[in-house]
Structures are given as C-alpha cells and as structure tokens.
C-alpha cells in the first residue's frame, strides 16, 4: 500500500495544481448522480427483501396476477341517515369499479367490492354453502342439544334413565361455534355500524400492494370521484373517508420518507456543526495563544462557513454519486438502505477530519499547499484508504447474500465508502488548494490546526489495570453473549401511523361480523378447478396430523361451499337432509324452539342443487379471479397470530408447500409467508455474513500491515469493542431484530477504522510515542467516530422502532469500539512496550 501511494504522488500534485478542472468534473458527476438519486423511492414491504426466485415470492406473484391484492381500500360513508349512506354507496360502487389505471387505461384499479349480501336467500340456504368443517360444527351442536334435552328429562323424572352413555356437556362451546358459523355464512345485509350511521365498502385492488405509484393514483382518483359526486348533496353532514390496509401502505412510505429525510437533515446539520466547532476551537487556540482574544475569535467565526464548505461539499458530492449508483442498480431503496445517507455522511466526514487535520498540521509546519497535500495523501491518506478499503471490502461481502437487506445494503454502502474516499482524498485537496489560492482559507503556520508539541515521551498511565479490566469485561461478554435474544415479535417493530389510525377509526365502527379470527389467509392457486378438492384434502390431512402445535384454523374453497360435481352435490344434500331430520323430527328436539334451532331449521331447507347463477354474488366474488374464473384457488386461515415471527415461520412450514395424494406440489402465497421466509433467510445467512465480513477485514488488515502482530493489534479495538457491545446489550435487555441485524457487519466494516489509524500512526512514530499518538490521531479518531455515531444517531430520532433500533445498536457498537481504540489499545501497547523493555532493564540492574 505504501508503494502504491508513493507512486501516486505525481497524481495528487496535478490534482492540487489543476484544482479548478478537478472540481468541474466533480460537479458534473454530482449533477448526474443527484438526478439519479432524486428518482429513488422507498419500498417499505419487508417481503421484497426475499429473492424473486423463492417459491413463496413466486406464489405471491401468481396470487396477485390471478386473484389480486390481499389488502383492501376501505371507503367509510358516515352520516346520520342510513338511506343517504346507502344511496351514495350504490352510486359510488359502479363508478369506482370502472376507474381506469393511469399507467394502463385498459385496466381498472379494482376487481370487486364487499357490499350488499343476499341475506334472505342465505338464511334459507345457508347449509348448502357451509364447508365440511362447518357442517360438523352444526352436527356437533345438534348432538349437544340432544344430550342437554336428555339431562333435562332425567332431572324432571327421577325414574327415567337412558341406556346410552351421556356425552360431555359442551353445549355452550358448540353454541358459540354455531353462532360463529351462522354469522360467517349469513352476516348482515349491509356493512354498517351498530347505530347505522357509518357504512364501509371494501374494494380489492387489481394491482400490486407494493406499487406505491399505483396506490397513490388509486386514492387520488378515488378522492376525485368522491369530490365530483358531492357527498353533501346526499346529506349535509355526510363525510367520506378513504382508508384501508392499502392506505396504510401509502402512509407508511410517506411517513418513513419524511422521517428519513428529517433525520438526515438533523444528523447532517449536527455533524457539520460539531466538526466546524472542533476545527474552530483548534484554530482559535493557535491564533490566540493562552489568553482570550475577541478579534481572533470573531475572525475565526467568519471563516467557519468556509470550514463547512471544505468538509461538507466533497461529502455531499459522494452522497450524490452513491445515490446515482443506487438508482442504476436497484431503482429504489429498502428500509435498510434508506438509512445510508446518514451513515455514509457520518462515515465520510470521518475521512475528511483525518485528511484535513493532517493537511493543516503540514501547512502549520511551513509546507506549501502542493507539498502539504502530497505529504498528507501519502501518510494519512494511506491510513484512510486502508480503513476505507477494509470497510468497503467488508460491506461488499454482503452482496452475495440472498437476503436483500444485506445484499443491497452492502452494495450501496460499500460503493458509498469508496466514493467518500475519492471525495476526501482527491476532491478535498483540490478544494483546499482553490480556497487557499483565493485567500478564503489560510492554513499557514499559526492559522491552522495546532501542531503537535514535541514533548518528552510519556507513558500511558494505568496500562495494567485498564488491560485487566478490559479482559474481564471480554470474559463476561463471552459468557453472556449467547443469552442476547432475537426479537421475533413484528408488532413491537411496527410504528403507529397517526394519520392511518385516525381514518381507520371510521372503519372500526363496522363489525367484521362472524369472520372472527379468520384473517391473513394464505392462498394456493391451482392449475384447474378439478385440483382444488385434492389440495383441500391435503391441507386437512396436515391439520389432522398436527396435534401438538397446530397452526391451521380452517381451509376454504368454492367447491366446498358450492359443490360443482353431481356426486358432491348429492353428498352435501344428503348431509343437509340428515341435519334437517335431526333438527325437526328427533324426539328430543322437535318440541324445542330456541332461536338457534329455528335458524338452523330454516338454513337446512335445500333439497335440490342450487344453480350457479343463483349463488349470491357476494359469495361468488370472493372465489373469483380477476379474469372471472370461479373456484381455482384455496384459502388457508392461520390459527396463530402471524405478528410473532416464530408462529409465522411455523405456519409457513405447514402450508408453504402442499403435496396432494397424487404427488402434485403446490406453493401457498401471501405476504406473511414471504415475510416468514425473509426471517428464516436472515437467520440462516446472518452468521455467515458476519463471519465472512470479519474474515475479509482480518485479511485486508494482514495485507496492509504485512505483519500478523500489527494486523492483530489493529483488530483489537474491533473485537474487544464488539464483545463489550454484546455485554451491554445483555445487561440492558437490548435485542437483535431483522432491522438492526445489518448493523453487525456494518460495525465490522466501519469499526476497524479506529484501530487502523491508531496502529498506523504508532508504527510511524515508534515506541514511546503513545501520548503523542493519543494527542493527535487519538483525538482525530475520537472526532471521526463521534461524527459517525452522530450520523447513525440521527436514527434515534426516528419514530419507526425498527429504524430506531438500528441507530441504538450502531451508536452502542461504535461507542464501544471507540472506547477500545483510545483506552484499551493504548494500554495494551504500553503493556507490550513495558514487557519488551523489562529484560533490558534487568540487564542494566545486573550490570
């Protein structure tokens, strides 16, 4: 590396001599990169962090092509008049369903709507549309009613006895089950609140749930339609609220984008202010001497904006270049890469601090602009490059990961680090030269950073206690690190979106009826309708086999609710006839007239197959594809909450791949299943990515120092700091999650920088120079790491718990590696110096 940088001396001299041309090229590249960066958007769907060739992703894509989006657009119509709400709904529905997409006017935004149900028809024929599982619940209910009637007779007549064994008393539980079945099949005629003042229409999209442009256009066009229809003409107090899960997706993207840009602005402003104040203080100390000089202070305050330009301009250029590359590579940012603006600014300014501080020292020693730039480039520039190449190399290791949170983060961050290196070692010298020649900056002796005093060598005091205390903490970390938990609860990592919650209050006024906990279904799209019963049976076989940790609540298909084949129709009608006979003719029930039995008798009326064209539209639509094909998919409902990652993984393992008795294999699709795959992928790859990153860092250290000893010493702050970080995490109960997991390889790449600079400067100065190294490089390392921490620390202002956890873990990790670099490493070096000097000292004593 040293040979390379000495060979580049003529290059850096030409850069400073032709500074104007270099800056023009840099500005042109910034304009191009900035244009690309302005086209970036944020994709908040964590499901998109899984590769597209995964079976769960392909199944989800198939689902969206055939059935449509899983999430809905809810339209809440609220006024004191039910009739006015109904009139608006019936006028609005056909207009909304005919809205054309802006991107493709041949396609509509929406495929179907949940609105009016043919309640009377369903009350007369409900059991014809009941699934096998629901029919079993009805049969169980009747048996429970018979058992109850028997017990009642026995209690009334002490001489009455029954030879048959009594069934256990499950009437109440079965009654609740029957009530749920009835509500699910019949529901209410209109989706209204209990006081009939709010009606909610649920529209299902034809496009992707993750296409933010599509969702924005949908809601904008729907709002325009509402405004054209003039709700107040239906009722003066009518209010139309557009909400739904699709709207949450839109609010999520807008809020996170605003959050990221806001955090970036605060973080960048804070970093620049800290750096400017630091160099302002250093310059003032040199100019003013030991006393206070107001004129010097005022003059330095006037020069402060120039300092911001020197440090900030090259860095903003590198960010623009990085944004342009990210736009070319990916076209958008994910939740992990959306934070990189802050991270790269904090990291890049670290490079700038080291280069500027050393350049100012060289100018203070009397060297010319060109000579100072050359000397700084060869010495400190080399250390910066080693740190940058190590960081970038470590980050590029992540590119091979299937988990896009790793791979895209590594690609963008690694490129950003190299661009920051280029900006700070090439663009900054050119800018410094231009500003000094223009008289806007004067870094000659007495006008720059304070030169290092040539004091007599001093020992690093308390070396042994620091080393021993640090090693004790390392041992504690090794013992406690395995206890650091992973946060599986997605709900804890999800923020509350106030705007969405306010709108959703209107939707919550309308009960979901008997759907109960049937939410978040997974879909299996079959090749044909004939394959659906086989898939249903295969799922039911899994349900029966899994008795220890069941995750499947129910499986549903059109063929069960509405039998299409003659044999299936005859079988269901025979079963209904048996239920009808039991409910009306059984000697224990024929005289009973409870509401539940009366509803059941009415629901058991079908004696002939019901033609397809008489099936209620509300029932048919939920089993209809976007092309109008009926009954080609199966819905599988989970019995567990999918916000818990472990339960989500268990559900994915149960239903992700279904094999029928004939050997055909089908894959279920849903956003939840893809998210489960993402979590499994992250857990599988994280140890390898972290291990691979560390190996690359170690190899690059060895390549740079060409000495196992010095490479090992340079790695000490990184290894010790990470172990201390794990110890703090366990002590304070901090958890790893799928957001902050990416911080570990990032810290491995970034945290090595301090060790590189400290060891590089110590080797340059030689034994006995620890105090000098701490006074200069240690100070610069501290400022550089603090600015990187401030960059990450901007995420601490984020309302998003996941992004906030990234900032927390990064600040903690960088803080512990910094502490290891400026406290533990110097103590260790001093201890090694003392050990090497001890034999010589003993020899002197003997002599």
PyMOL commands that set and color helices and strands:
alter all, ss='L'
color gray80, all
select helices_A, chain A and resi 2-7+9-17+19-38+46-49+55-66+82-97+119-129+132-156+171-185+212-229+231-233+245-288+294-329+337-364+369-378+380-400+404-437+463-483+490-493+498-508+513-515+529-545+558-561+566-585+595-603+612-614+617-621+645-655+671-705+708-732+741-750+752-765+770-797+801-846
alter helices_A, ss='H'
color red, helices_A
select strands_A, chain A and resi 42-43+72-78+110-114+198-205+239-243+333-334+522-525+552-557+633-638+657-659+665-667
alter strands_A, ss='S'
color yellow, strands_A
deselect
rebuild
show_as cartoon
